[in-house]
Amino acid sequence: MRIAVVGLGYVGSVTTACLAHQQHDVIGIDTDTHKIELIASGRSPIIEPRLSELTADAVANGRLTVTTELSEAVGAVDVVLICVGTPARGDGSVELQFVERVTKELGESIAASGRFVAVAYRSTMPPGTIEGRLLPLLRDAAGGDEHFGVAMCPEFLREGSGVDDFLDPPFTVVGTNDARVRSTLEELFAPLGKPVHTMSIDAAASLKYACNAFHALKVTFANEMGRVLQTLDVDARDVMRVFVEDHDLNISPAYLRPGFAFGGSCLPKDLQGFLRLARANNVDVPMLSAVMPSNEQHLRELIRHVIETGERDVALLGLSFKPQTDDLRESPYVELAETLLGKGITVRIYDPIVNPDQLFGTNLRYVTTHLPHLERMLCTSPAEAMRDCKVALVGTADAAVARALVDAAPQHVFDLHGGLGSEIEALSGYRGIAW
């Protein structure tokens, strides 16, 4: 395949060398003549393991050429990968002048060439940027969109292991709504032998932010744990050494699906206990301290959205803090029902597990305190709970609940579980975590 890579910084340099290594014909483009001269002589402009060797080999065998002129390259390529910098401004916003300038010049070159090209942005940008700002620029400069299609293909290259990350990625992402571009880019990335995930442009842009935000969160979590544990004379690295061996919960997809607030008898209690330890030892842990307020904000947001529907009758499908248990202690669904009742909203509840006659001990005392009339609110079926209700709050993926939702088709469906299936998502009133 014939590929142009615009921007020969860290991402662009790695991308050009690796694609040429895979036997593609690659043209690297940059306005910095020093970078151009280095690559043209077979040298890498950046220090990165294996990159110098790959660059030298690619130039020597004629797979990699470079130029300062974008217009020279566009007429002869199938794909343009845009890798120019999008640095942060002082206020945290993203500087887009470089990618906007390249986009306009690219559009003019496409207009002159008159042949179709797949345009894939690899530069990190906020969702909404490509379709909201760059696509109109590209379309205007090209005189329409007949000869191009656009995608977002975020990169996940770490400095110090960029070549290995490119050639052996965990996955590859193609964000586009253009079938021609999707097919071309899937073919381009197929030799990597890893899944190619197709999604919307904005979802692809968001994924890069999600990954890096989570990486930052992990570093901060480990450091906050370390600060507290060292005051207790505990070897934090020994703790984390065993911590990371749990691939069922700790280092896994568990808990990483957007949904409702957490609750139960363990997470709130133990988090608060650890925060108490931190305070007692004069250790500031701002990230962990923000967890409970953030969790409570999630509950308040849902309540606000429910109230905004204007409806006074609500079906709550699922009451325990998680499925397959009748433990109601610290359940956010109990707090949700209690708050809605306090605002004068009638709540009818169905839970496939909860039976008031079988509750006892602290579980019974908790629900008696918060929902003293639970027995009168509970329904024997999801259909009964939804009768004449236009709002359904769904905290379970129980099959009977899913069938009843499809049959009842309430005007507002708030999916707090996320596992209900495509039939539920097709309902006109469906709202996932975005509400």
C-alpha positions in Angstrom: 0.0 0.0 0.0 1.2 3.6 -0.6 1.1 5.7 2.5 1.9 9.3 3.4 2.7 10.2 7.0 2.4 13.9 7.8 4.5 15.0 10.8 7.7 13.2 11.6 7.9 13.7 15.4 7.8 10.8 17.8 4.6 9.2 16.5 5.3 9.9 12.8 8.9 8.7 12.9 7.9 5.4 14.5 4.9 5.0 12.1 6.9 5.6 8.9 9.7 3.2 9.8 7.3 0.4 11.0 5.0 0.7 8.0 8.0 0.5 5.7 9.3 -2.5 7.6 6.0 -4.1 6.7 6.7 -3.6 3.0 4.5 -0.6 2.4 5.8 2.3 0.3 5.9 5.3 2.7 6.4 9.0 2.1 7.3 11.0 5.3 6.3 14.7 5.2 7.5 17.4 7.6 8.4 21.1 7.3 11.4 20.6 9.5 14.3 20.3 7.1 16.6 18.9 9.7 14.3 15.9 10.3 14.0 15.4 6.6 17.8 15.4 6.1 18.3 12.9 8.9 15.7 10.4 7.7 16.8 10.8 4.1 20.3 9.7 5.2 18.9 6.7 7.0 19.0 8.1 10.5 16.2 8.5 13.0 15.4 12.0 14.3 14.5 10.6 17.7 16.1 8.1 20.2 14.0 5.0 20.3 15.0 1.3 20.5 15.2 -0.4 17.1 14.1 2.8 15.3 17.5 3.7 13.8 17.9 0.2 12.3 14.4 0.2 10.8 14.8 3.7 9.4 18.1 2.9 7.8 16.8 -0.4 6.3 13.7 1.3 5.0 15.6 4.1 3.3 18.2 1.7 1.9 15.6 -0.5 0.2 13.6 2.4 -1.1 10.5 1.8 1.0 10.8 5.1 2.8 11.3 8.5 1.2 10.8 12.0 2.7 9.7 15.4 1.5 8.7 18.8 2.8 6.0 19.2 0.3 2.6 17.6 1.1 1.3 18.3 -2.4 4.0 16.0 -3.9 2.8 13.0 -2.0 -1.0 13.1 -2.0 -1.5 12.4 -5.7 0.4 9.1 -5.4 -0.9 7.5 -2.1 -3.9 5.5 -0.9 -3.7 6.6 2.8 -2.6 9.8 4.5 -1.8 9.4 8.2 -1.8 12.8 10.1 0.6 12.7 13.0 1.3 16.4 13.7 1.5 17.7 17.2 -1.5 18.8 19.2 0.2 20.3 22.3 -1.6 21.6 25.4 -2.2 25.3 25.8 -1.7 27.0 29.2 -5.4 26.6 30.1 -5.3 22.8 29.3 -7.1 23.1 25.9 -5.5 21.6 22.8 -3.6 23.7 20.3 -5.1 22.8 16.9 -3.3 25.3 14.6 -0.9 22.8 13.2 -3.4 20.1 12.5 -5.8 22.7 11.0 -3.0 24.0 8.7 -2.2 20.5 7.5 -5.9 19.7 7.0 -6.4 22.7 4.8 -3.3 22.0 2.7 -4.3 18.4 2.4 -7.7 19.4 1.1 -6.1 21.6 -1.6 -3.8 18.7 -2.6 -6.7 16.3 -2.8 -8.6 18.8 -5.0 -5.6 19.0 -7.4 -5.1 15.2 -7.5 -8.7 14.2 -8.1 -8.2 10.7 -6.7 -9.7 9.1 -3.6 -7.6 9.0 -0.5 -8.3 7.7 3.1 -7.4 10.4 5.6 -6.6 9.1 9.1 -5.8 11.3 12.0 -3.5 9.9 14.6 -3.0 13.1 16.5 -4.7 13.2 19.9 -7.7 15.5 19.8 -10.9 15.9 21.9 -14.0 14.2 20.6 -15.9 16.5 18.3 -12.8 18.1 16.8 -12.6 16.1 13.6 -16.2 16.2 12.5 -16.8 19.6 14.1 -13.7 21.5 12.9 -11.4 19.6 10.7 -13.9 17.8 8.3 -15.5 21.2 7.3 -12.0 22.6 6.6 -11.0 19.6 4.6 -14.3 19.6 2.6 -14.1 23.3 1.8 -10.4 23.0 0.7 -11.1 19.9 -1.4 -14.2 21.3 -3.0 -16.5 18.6 -1.6 -16.0 15.1 -0.1 -16.1 13.0 -3.2 -12.3 12.2 -3.2 -11.7 11.5 0.5 -13.0 9.8 3.6 -12.0 10.5 7.2 -11.1 8.3 10.2 -9.6 8.6 13.7 -6.9 6.0 14.4 -5.4 6.9 17.8 -1.9 5.7 18.5 -0.9 3.9 21.7 2.9 4.2 21.5 4.9 4.5 24.7 8.2 6.4 24.5 11.0 3.8 25.0 9.0 1.0 23.4 7.3 2.7 20.5 8.4 0.2 17.8 7.4 -2.8 19.9 4.0 -1.1 20.7 3.4 -0.4 17.0 4.3 -3.9 15.8 2.6 -5.7 18.7 -0.4 -3.6 19.8 -3.1 -4.8 22.2 -5.6 -3.7 19.6 -6.0 -1.3 16.7 -8.8 1.2 16.4 -10.5 2.6 13.3 -13.0 5.3 14.0 -15.0 6.1 10.8 -18.4 6.1 9.2 -17.0 5.7 5.7 -17.0 2.1 4.5 -14.2 2.7 1.9 -11.9 4.1 4.6 -12.8 1.3 7.0 -11.9 -1.3 4.5 -8.6 0.3 3.5 -7.5 0.8 7.1 -8.5 -2.7 8.2 -6.3 -4.0 5.3 -3.5 -1.7 6.4 -3.5 -2.9 10.0 -4.4 -6.5 9.4 -0.8 -7.7 9.2 -0.3 -6.7 12.9 -2.4 -9.8 13.7 -4.4 -8.1 16.4 -8.1 -7.1 16.6 -9.2 -4.1 14.6 -12.0 -2.4 16.4 -14.3 -0.2 14.3 -16.2 2.5 16.1 -17.4 6.1 15.6 -14.8 8.9 15.1 -15.6 10.4 18.5 -15.5 7.1 20.3 -12.0 6.5 18.8 -10.8 9.9 19.9 -12.3 9.3 23.4 -10.5 6.0 23.8 -7.1 7.6 23.7 -8.1 9.9 26.6 -9.7 7.1 28.5 -6.5 5.0 28.3 -4.2 7.8 29.4 -6.5 9.0 32.1 -6.6 5.5 33.5 -2.8 5.2 33.3 -2.5 8.4 35.3 -5.0 7.2 37.8 -3.1 3.9 38.3 0.1 5.7 39.0 -1.6 8.0 41.5 -3.4 5.1 43.2 -0.2 3.3 43.7 1.6 6.4 45.0 -1.3 7.3 47.4 -1.3 3.7 48.8 2.5 4.0 49.2 2.3 7.3 51.1 -0.2 5.9 53.6 1.4 2.5 54.0 4.9 3.8 54.6 3.6 5.7 57.7 2.4 2.3 59.0 5.8 0.7 58.3 4.3 -1.5 55.7 6.2 -2.4 52.5 3.8 -0.9 49.9 5.7 -2.6 47.0 5.2 -5.9 48.6 1.5 -5.2 48.9 1.2 -4.2 45.3 3.3 -7.1 44.1 0.6 -9.5 45.3 -2.2 -7.0 44.4 -1.4 -7.2 40.7 -1.6 -11.0 40.6 -5.4 -10.8 40.8 -6.5 -10.8 37.2 -10.1 -11.5 38.0 -10.8 -8.2 39.7 -7.7 -6.0 40.3 -6.1 -6.0 36.9 -9.0 -7.0 34.6 -12.1 -5.6 32.9 -14.0 -6.0 36.2 -15.7 -2.7 37.3 -14.7 -0.9 34.1 -18.1 -0.8 32.5 -19.8 2.6 33.0 -22.9 2.0 35.1 -24.4 3.1 38.4 -22.8 4.0 41.7 -21.0 1.4 43.8 -22.3 0.2 47.2 -22.6 -2.8 49.4 -21.2 -3.8 52.7 -17.5 -3.8 51.7 -16.4 -1.0 49.3 -17.8 2.0 51.1 -16.8 0.7 54.5 -13.3 -0.3 53.6 -12.6 2.9 51.6 -13.7 5.0 54.4 -11.6 3.0 56.8 -8.5 3.5 54.7 -9.2 7.2 54.4 -9.5 7.3 58.2 -6.0 5.7 58.4 -4.6 8.3 56.1 -6.1 11.2 58.1 -4.8 9.7 61.4 -1.3 9.6 60.0 -1.6 13.1 58.4 -1.3 11.8 54.9 -3.1 13.7 52.1 -4.7 11.3 49.5 -6.7 13.6 47.3 -7.6 11.0 44.6 -8.9 8.4 47.0 -10.6 11.1 49.1 -12.6 12.1 46.0 -14.0 8.6 45.3 -17.0 8.8 47.7 -18.0 12.3 46.6 -17.8 11.3 43.0 -19.9 8.2 43.7 -22.5 10.3 45.4 -22.5 12.8 42.5 -23.4 9.9 40.2 -26.5 9.1 42.3 -27.5 12.8 42.3 -27.1 13.1 38.5 -29.5 10.2 38.0 -32.1 11.6 40.4 -31.9 15.0 38.6 -32.5 13.3 35.2 -35.5 11.3 36.7 -37.0 14.5 38.1 -36.5 16.3 34.8 -38.8 13.7 33.1 -41.7 15.2 35.0 -43.1 11.8 35.7 -44.3 10.9 39.2 -44.4 7.1 38.9 -41.2 5.1 38.5 -40.4 1.4 38.2 -37.1 0.4 39.9 -35.9 -2.9 38.5 -33.2 -4.2 40.8 -32.7 -3.3 44.4 -29.7 -5.1 45.8 -26.3 -3.5 45.4 -25.4 -6.1 42.7 -27.2 -9.0 41.0 -27.4 -12.5 42.4 -27.7 -11.4 46.0 -30.3 -10.0 48.3 -27.8 -7.9 50.3 -29.4 -4.4 50.5 -26.8 -2.9 52.9 -25.4 0.4 51.4 -27.1 -0.4 48.1 -27.2 2.7 46.0 -30.6 1.5 44.7 -32.0 1.6 48.2 -30.7 5.2 48.5 -32.1 6.0 45.1 -35.6 4.7 46.0 -35.5 6.5 49.4 -34.5 9.8 47.8 -37.2 9.6 45.1 -39.8 8.8 47.7 -38.7 11.8 49.7 -39.4 13.9 46.6 -42.9 12.7 46.3 -42.3 10.2 43.5 -44.1 6.8 43.7 -41.6 3.9 43.3 -42.6 0.3 42.4 -39.8 -2.2 42.8 -39.0 -5.6 41.3 -35.9 -7.6 42.2 -35.6 -11.2 41.1 -33.8 -12.2 44.3 -35.1 -9.9 47.1 -37.8 -11.4 49.3 -38.7 -9.4 52.5 -39.6 -12.5 54.4 -36.1 -13.9 54.0 -34.2 -10.7 55.1 -32.7 -10.9 58.6 -30.1 -9.3 60.8 -28.3 -6.2 59.7 -29.7 -6.6 56.2 -33.2 -6.4 57.5 -32.4 -3.5 59.9 -30.8 -1.5 57.1 -33.8 -1.8 54.7 -36.3 -1.3 57.5 -34.6 2.0 58.4 -34.4 3.3 54.8 -37.4 1.7 53.2 -39.8 0.8 56.0 -42.6 0.1 53.5 -40.6 -2.1 51.2 -43.0 -5.0 51.3 -45.8 -2.7 49.9 -43.5 -1.4 47.2 -42.2 -4.7 45.9 -43.9 -6.3 42.9 -44.0 -9.9 41.9 -43.0 -9.3 38.3 -41.3 -6.6 36.2 -44.5 -6.2 34.2 -46.4 -5.4 37.4 -43.7 -2.9 38.4 -43.9 -1.1 35.1 -47.7 -1.0 34.8 -48.6 2.6 33.9 -45.0 3.7 34.6 -43.3 5.8 31.9 -39.9 5.7 33.7 -37.9 2.5 34.2 -34.6 2.5 36.2 -32.9 -0.8 35.4 -30.2 -2.2 37.7 -30.3 -5.8 36.5 -29.8 -7.9 33.4 -32.4 -10.4 34.4 -34.0 -12.0 31.3 -37.5 -11.5 32.5 -36.8 -7.8 33.1 -35.5 -7.4 29.5 -38.6 -9.1 28.0 -40.9 -7.0 30.1 -39.1 -3.8 29.0 -39.5 -4.7 25.4 -43.2 -5.4 25.9 -43.9 -2.3 28.0 -41.6 0.1 26.0 -41.7 2.8 28.7 -41.0 6.4 27.6 -37.8 6.6 29.6 -35.4 3.7 30.2 -32.3 4.4 32.3 -30.0 1.5 31.9 -27.9 1.4 35.1 -26.5 -2.1 34.4 -25.4 -2.0 30.8 -26.0 -5.7 30.1 -29.6 -5.6 28.8 -28.8 -6.3 25.1 -29.5 -4.7 21.7 -33.3 -5.2 22.0 -33.4 -2.8 25.0 -31.0 -0.4 23.4 -33.4 -0.2 20.4 -36.2 1.2 22.6 -37.0 4.8 21.7 -36.6 6.0 25.3 -33.4 4.1 26.0 -30.6 6.0 27.7 -27.4 4.4 28.7 -24.9 5.8 31.1 -24.9 9.2 29.3 -28.5 9.5 30.3 
